Amino acid sequence: MAQAGKGKLNYRCPSCFLRELDIDMFFDPDKGEYYCIRCEYTGTEEEVRKANELPRIRYKDMHKRFDFDSMDD
């Protein structure tokens, strides 16, 4: 998940974000990987983007309205 705004994108650590910690990752240009200084997670940009889709599972119905009266049937 990248930050909104102008400038370089900052990715959140997927491992920390699953634990509801908002930690930015750093990029190592020599290895071409992103890394987290808090939990030692490392991965390429593709791996980080893919792993950051996992927390969205928790919030997939965030904008859905549930009508509990019709659920009793």
PyRosetta script that sets phi, psi and omega in degrees:
from pyrosetta import init, pose_from_sequence

init()
pose = pose_from_sequence("MAQAGKGKLNYRCPSCFLRELDIDMFFDPDKGEYYCIRCEYTGTEEEVRKANELPRIRYKDMHKRFDFDSMDD")
pose.set_psi(1, 124.5)
pose.set_omega(1, -177.1)
pose.set_phi(2, -98.0)
pose.set_psi(2, 155.1)
pose.set_omega(2, 178.2)
pose.set_phi(3, -73.4)
pose.set_psi(3, 150.4)
pose.set_omega(3, 173.8)
pose.set_phi(4, -81.0)
pose.set_psi(4, 151.7)
pose.set_omega(4, 177.2)
pose.set_phi(5, 119.1)
pose.set_psi(5, 179.4)
pose.set_omega(5, -177.4)
pose.set_phi(6, -88.1)
pose.set_psi(6, 160.2)
pose.set_omega(6, 177.6)
pose.set_phi(7, 102.8)
pose.set_psi(7, -170.4)
pose.set_omega(7, -177.8)
pose.set_phi(8, -66.9)
pose.set_psi(8, 143.7)
pose.set_omega(8, 179.3)
pose.set_phi(9, -73.9)
pose.set_psi(9, 139.5)
pose.set_omega(9, 174.4)
pose.set_phi(10, -115.4)
pose.set_psi(10, 119.7)
pose.set_omega(10, 179.8)
pose.set_phi(11, -90.8)
pose.set_psi(11, 146.9)
pose.set_omega(11, 176.6)
pose.set_phi(12, -89.1)
pose.set_psi(12, 147.1)
pose.set_omega(12, 176.9)
pose.set_phi(13, -69.6)
pose.set_psi(13, 120.7)
pose.set_omega(13, -178.1)
pose.set_phi(14, -65.0)
pose.set_psi(14, -35.1)
pose.set_omega(14, -179.8)
pose.set_phi(15, -66.5)
pose.set_psi(15, -45.7)
pose.set_omega(15, 178.9)
pose.set_phi(16, -70.4)
pose.set_psi(16, -37.7)
pose.set_omega(16, -177.6)
pose.set_phi(17, -65.9)
pose.set_psi(17, -31.3)
pose.set_omega(17, 175.0)
pose.set_phi(18, -64.5)
pose.set_psi(18, -25.9)
pose.set_omega(18, 177.0)
pose.set_phi(19, -96.6)
pose.set_psi(19, 16.7)
pose.set_omega(19, 177.6)
pose.set_phi(20, 62.2)
pose.set_psi(20, 35.5)
pose.set_omega(20, 173.0)
pose.set_phi(21, -111.3)
pose.set_psi(21, 130.4)
pose.set_omega(21, -175.9)
pose.set_phi(22, -98.5)
pose.set_psi(22, 85.8)
pose.set_omega(22, -175.6)
pose.set_phi(23, -113.9)
pose.set_psi(23, 125.8)
pose.set_omega(23, 175.9)
pose.set_phi(24, -73.8)
pose.set_psi(24, 148.4)
pose.set_omega(24, 177.0)
pose.set_phi(25, -98.3)
pose.set_psi(25, 155.8)
pose.set_omega(25, 176.8)
pose.set_phi(26, -108.9)
pose.set_psi(26, 153.9)
pose.set_omega(26, -178.7)
pose.set_phi(27, -107.4)
pose.set_psi(27, 131.7)
pose.set_omega(27, 175.2)
pose.set_phi(28, -103.4)
pose.set_psi(28, 103.9)
pose.set_omega(28, -176.4)
pose.set_phi(29, -66.6)
pose.set_psi(29, -26.9)
pose.set_omega(29, 179.3)
pose.set_phi(30, -66.3)
pose.set_psi(30, -40.4)
pose.set_omega(30, -179.2)
pose.set_phi(31, -95.0)
pose.set_psi(31, -17.1)
pose.set_omega(31, -176.9)
pose.set_phi(32, 70.9)
pose.set_psi(32, 31.2)
pose.set_omega(32, -177.2)
pose.set_phi(33, -127.8)
pose.set_psi(33, 154.1)
pose.set_omega(33, 170.6)
pose.set_phi(34, -94.7)
pose.set_psi(34, 148.2)
pose.set_omega(34, 179.6)
pose.set_phi(35, -143.5)
pose.set_psi(35, 153.5)
pose.set_omega(35, 179.0)
pose.set_phi(36, -107.6)
pose.set_psi(36, 132.3)
pose.set_omega(36, -179.8)
pose.set_phi(37, -83.5)
pose.set_psi(37, -10.5)
pose.set_omega(37, -178.5)
pose.set_phi(38, -90.4)
pose.set_psi(38, -42.2)
pose.set_omega(38, -172.9)
pose.set_phi(39, -121.5)
pose.set_psi(39, 2.1)
pose.set_omega(39, 177.5)
pose.set_phi(40, 70.5)
pose.set_psi(40, 19.0)
pose.set_omega(40, 174.8)
pose.set_phi(41, -70.3)
pose.set_psi(41, 136.1)
pose.set_omega(41, 174.1)
pose.set_phi(42, -133.4)
pose.set_psi(42, 151.2)
pose.set_omega(42, 177.6)
pose.set_phi(43, -180.0)
pose.set_psi(43, 159.8)
pose.set_omega(43, 176.0)
pose.set_phi(44, -72.1)
pose.set_psi(44, 170.7)
pose.set_omega(44, 179.7)
pose.set_phi(45, -60.3)
pose.set_psi(45, -40.6)
pose.set_omega(45, 179.4)
pose.set_phi(46, -63.5)
pose.set_psi(46, -43.3)
pose.set_omega(46, 179.3)
pose.set_phi(47, -64.7)
pose.set_psi(47, -39.7)
pose.set_omega(47, 179.8)
pose.set_phi(48, -66.1)
pose.set_psi(48, -43.9)
pose.set_omega(48, 179.3)
pose.set_phi(49, -62.8)
pose.set_psi(49, -41.8)
pose.set_omega(49, -179.7)
pose.set_phi(50, -65.7)
pose.set_psi(50, -43.5)
pose.set_omega(50, -178.9)
pose.set_phi(51, -68.6)
pose.set_psi(51, -29.0)
pose.set_omega(51, 179.5)
pose.set_phi(52, -75.5)
pose.set_psi(52, -5.9)
pose.set_omega(52, 174.1)
pose.set_phi(53, -78.8)
pose.set_psi(53, -22.5)
pose.set_omega(53, -178.1)
pose.set_phi(54, -60.3)
pose.set_psi(54, -44.1)
pose.set_omega(54, 179.4)
pose.set_phi(55, -62.5)
pose.set_psi(55, -21.3)
pose.set_omega(55, 179.9)
pose.set_phi(56, -65.4)
pose.set_psi(56, -19.9)
pose.set_omega(56, 178.2)
pose.set_phi(57, -60.0)
pose.set_psi(57, -37.2)
pose.set_omega(57, -179.7)
pose.set_phi(58, -63.6)
pose.set_psi(58, -32.6)
pose.set_omega(58, -170.4)
pose.set_phi(59, -112.0)
pose.set_psi(59, 17.9)
pose.set_omega(59, -174.4)
pose.set_phi(60, -63.2)
pose.set_psi(60, -29.8)
pose.set_omega(60, -179.7)
pose.set_phi(61, -102.6)
pose.set_psi(61, 20.5)
pose.set_omega(61, -175.1)
pose.set_phi(62, -60.3)
pose.set_psi(62, -37.1)
pose.set_omega(62, -177.2)
pose.set_phi(63, -99.4)
pose.set_psi(63, 9.1)
pose.set_omega(63, -179.9)
pose.set_phi(64, -92.2)
pose.set_psi(64, 137.5)
pose.set_omega(64, 179.1)
pose.set_phi(65, -96.1)
pose.set_psi(65, 130.1)
pose.set_omega(65, 178.7)
pose.set_phi(66, -104.9)
pose.set_psi(66, 128.0)
pose.set_omega(66, 178.1)
pose.set_phi(67, -105.0)
pose.set_psi(67, 101.8)
pose.set_omega(67, -173.9)
pose.set_phi(68, -71.4)
pose.set_psi(68, -22.1)
pose.set_omega(68, 177.3)
pose.set_phi(69, -65.0)
pose.set_psi(69, -39.0)
pose.set_omega(69, -178.9)
pose.set_phi(70, -79.9)
pose.set_psi(70, -13.5)
pose.set_omega(70, -179.6)
pose.set_phi(71, -80.7)
pose.set_psi(71, -15.3)
pose.set_omega(71, -178.7)
pose.set_phi(72, -74.6)
pose.set_psi(72, -15.6)
pose.set_omega(72, -176.6)
pose.set_phi(73, -67.2)
pose.dump_pdb("model.pdb")
